[in-house]
Structure formats: structure tokens, C-alpha cells
Amino acid sequence: MGSLSIWHWIVVIAVVLLLFGRGKISDLMGDVAQGIKAFKKGMQDDDKVADKPESTKAIDHNAAPSAARQDVGSKVV
């Protein structure tokens, strides 16, 4: 009783075909195939965008600050 035999699978497939019909199942599989194609196309588009070099701004960490704050830690009396 723990494993399903071939007859169990045949009954399950027959019930699914009776409930959904042949047309609905083929439409569903077509929608799944279109979704997979759209996903693959999106992944390829992402790879193309990632391959393009982006302009980056370099920050010079060794440069002295142009305007040092003088009021840090002092109170105005």
C-alpha cells in the first residue's frame, strides 16, 4: 500500500483528463513553455546588460578635505 502501482497512475491520469480535458492541458503546457522562453530571454538580456561597462566615478581617498568643520564639539556661548 506504500507505493503506487501502474494502475494507480492510470486512474489518476484518467481523472485529470476527465476534469481538465485535453484542450486545457495543452493550453496550460503551452503557457508553461512561453513562461520558460520568457525567463530564458530575460536571463540573456540581463547578461548583455551586465557585460556593458558602466561609467564609475573614482574617489581619491588621499586628498585633503576642502573645507574642514571648525564647530565640531564646541558650544556657542
VEXVEX-829767 format. One line per 3 residues: their letters; for each residue x, y, z of C-alpha. Coordinates in Angstrom, 1 decimal, decimal comma. Example, Ala and Ser with C-alpha at 12.3 -4.5 7.8 and 13.67 -1.06 7.14 Angstrom:
// residues 2
AS = 12,3 -4,5 7,8; 13,7 -1,1 7,1
This chain:
// residues 77
MGS = 0,0 0,0 0,0; 3,0 2,3 0,4; 3,9 2,5 -3,3
LSI = 1,7 3,4 -6,2; 1,4 0,8 -8,9; 0,9 1,5 -12,6
WHW = -2,9 1,1 -12,2; -2,9 3,9 -9,6; -1,2 6,2 -12,1
IVV = -3,5 5,3 -14,9; -6,6 6,1 -12,8; -5,0 9,4 -11,7
IAV = -4,2 10,4 -15,3; -7,7 9,4 -16,4; -9,3 11,6 -13,7
VLL = -7,1 14,5 -14,6; -8,0 14,2 -18,2; -11,7 14,0 -17,4
LFG = -11,6 17,0 -15,1; -9,5 19,3 -17,3; -9,9 17,9 -20,8
RGK = -7,3 17,6 -23,4; -7,5 21,2 -24,7; -7,0 22,8 -21,3
ISD = -3,9 20,7 -20,5; -2,3 21,5 -23,8; -3,1 25,2 -23,3
LMG = -1,5 25,0 -19,9; 1,6 23,3 -21,2; 1,9 26,0 -23,9
DVA = 1,7 28,7 -21,3; 4,4 27,0 -19,3; 6,6 26,8 -22,4
QGI = 6,1 30,5 -23,1; 7,0 31,3 -19,5; 10,2 29,3 -19,7
KAF = 11,1 31,1 -23,0; 10,4 34,5 -21,5; 12,6 33,6 -18,5
KKG = 15,5 32,5 -20,7; 15,2 35,7 -22,8; 15,2 37,8 -19,6
MQD = 18,3 36,0 -18,3; 20,1 36,6 -21,7; 19,1 40,3 -21,5
DDK = 20,5 40,6 -18,0; 23,8 39,0 -19,2; 24,0 41,5 -22,0
VAD = 23,4 44,4 -19,7; 26,0 43,1 -17,2; 28,6 42,8 -19,9
KPE = 28,5 46,5 -20,8; 31,0 48,5 -18,7; 29,4 51,1 -16,6
STK = 31,0 54,5 -16,0; 32,2 54,7 -12,5; 33,4 57,7 -10,5
AID = 36,7 57,3 -8,7; 37,1 58,9 -5,2; 40,5 60,0 -4,2
HNA = 40,9 59,0 -0,6; 44,3 60,6 -0,2; 43,0 64,1 -0,9
APS = 42,7 66,6 2,0; 39,2 67,8 2,7; 38,4 71,1 1,1
AAR = 36,5 72,6 4,0; 37,2 71,4 7,5; 34,5 71,9 10,1
QDV = 35,6 74,1 13,0; 32,4 73,8 15,1; 32,6 70,2 15,9
GSK = 32,5 69,6 19,6; 32,3 73,3 20,6; 29,3 75,1 22,1
VV = 28,3 78,5 21,2; 28,1 80,7 24,4
